[in-house]
Amino acid sequence: MNLGFGRSYLAIPGPSVVPDRVLRAMHRASPNIYGGALVEMAETIYPDLNAVARSSGKVAIYIGNGHAVWEASLSNILSRGDRVLVPATGNFGLGFAEAAQGLGADVSVIDFGRRAAIDMNRLEDALKRDRDHRIKAVLAVHTDTATSVRNDIAAMRGVLDALGHPALLVADCIASLACDRFEMDAWGADVMISASQKGLMMPPGLGFVWFNDRADAQHRNADLVTPYWNWTSRTDGGDFWRKFHGTPPAQQLYGLRESLDMILHEEGLENVWQRHHALASAMWAALEAWGQDGVIEMNIADPAIRSHAVTTVRIGADRGPALRRWVEENAGVTLGIGLGMATDEDPASDGVFRIAHMGHVNAHMVLGVLGVIDAGLKALGISHGSGAVERAAELIAGV
Ligand SMILES: *Cc1c(COP(=O)(O)O)cnc(C)c1O
């Protein structure tokens, strides 16, 4: 018998679940784009984007996904041949490095593997060797969505400052914004990028680049930027069309207005962070219980460096695809695939799956996902420790 009919749940780390009211806010005829209600509404989005990033700088909005803002951010601050340093902790750090390479930067990667956070001592050593300050930017992924490791952006600022190194600190918060605490000003990120389809609870289609005055000063001497990507015309208060360098994404802006209202003006950003922490903790408690017999294991052992938005799980290459298939076909839940976790024995990263708990997610969704994974483990005869869902329920009961 198939119990997968009913509402499906895409529990992958982006696109995340879009609230019905955000969908409804976008469901409208195209408005006048030259003036009036759309233009007035759009003005209210910029201060709220700064509030969600804890930034007092500027923010440019692009029609694009995460890959687009990788290039948007880099093209605004670099010149051809500039050196950048990328301490990578998974597939997305490596992807950011590739974007820099593709734009003509001279990229050095410090690869911390797939199960560890950025080590500040190794970062310090690499920056110390750069005596003549040829490195113009350090590119860091806050949460690497492939490994589910969370890096310490404030500590990276500390390393740069202690050495007096002037490189810009660029943070990719695509998977962490509005999920994990992030404080752009206080933590000293000069540039931060994010996109609409994760913690911001929107469909893919909008990308964002926040930048401070230091980054803007470097921008003025950088030569990679082209007119479309230039953040100046998008943020200098000129004509409305210049904010998007063309037709504005009108419906998407209405959706974003709604999601920012939910995050900032209804639940509150601190509460959003706490909810993600509580739900992540419940998820981890269940995974620990399942892992008692050793088959299931969280990719990141230390909870202090785990993302609160996504959890990467190791289960063995012969079991991962079967479990993902079972929960999708029999229970209506789609789990994330392994990304960039290939080994010689597991060339397709089959032994890894990911559970998203980002954005518009509450206790019943987390308990539901855990419950159907538990059912799948039983149906497939995959050995697992007992009491996992109960442990998660106990944690949620104690919140
Ligand atoms: C999702 C993600 C990206 C890529 O975003 P796309 O919209 O798929 O291009 C980049 N970095 C991180 C950390 C992400 O989570």
The ligand as a Tripos MOL2 file, in Angstrom:
@<TRIPOS>MOLECULE
LIG
   15    15     1     0     0
SMALL
NO_CHARGES

@<TRIPOS>ATOM
      1 C1         22.2700   26.9150   -2.3730 C.3       1 LIG1
      2 C2         23.6160   27.4840   -2.1650 C.ar      1 LIG1
      3 C3         24.3520   28.0740   -3.2110 C.ar      1 LIG1
      4 C4         23.8990   28.0420   -4.6330 C.3       1 LIG1
      5 O1         22.6470   28.5890   -4.8360 O.3       1 LIG1
      6 P1         21.8730   28.3170   -6.2090 P.3       1 LIG1
      7 O2         20.6430   29.1150   -6.0360 O.co2     1 LIG1
      8 O3         21.6390   26.8340   -6.2880 O.co2     1 LIG1
      9 O4         22.7180   28.8000   -7.3140 O.co2     1 LIG1
     10 C5         25.5630   28.6440   -2.9020 C.ar      1 LIG1
     11 N1         26.0580   28.6400   -1.6510 N.ar      1 LIG1
     12 C6         25.3860   28.0610   -0.6340 C.ar      1 LIG1
     13 C7         25.9740   28.0950    0.7340 C.3       1 LIG1
     14 C8         24.1520   27.4700   -0.8610 C.ar      1 LIG1
     15 O5         23.5030   26.8870    0.1510 O.3       1 LIG1
@<TRIPOS>BOND
     1     1     2 1
     2     2     3 ar
     3     2    14 ar
     4     3     4 1
     5     3    10 ar
     6     4     5 1
     7     5     6 1
     8     6     7 2
     9     6     8 1
    10     6     9 1
    11    10    11 ar
    12    11    12 ar
    13    12    13 1
    14    12    14 ar
    15    14    15 1
@<TRIPOS>SUBSTRUCTURE
     1 LIG1         1 GROUP 0 **** ****
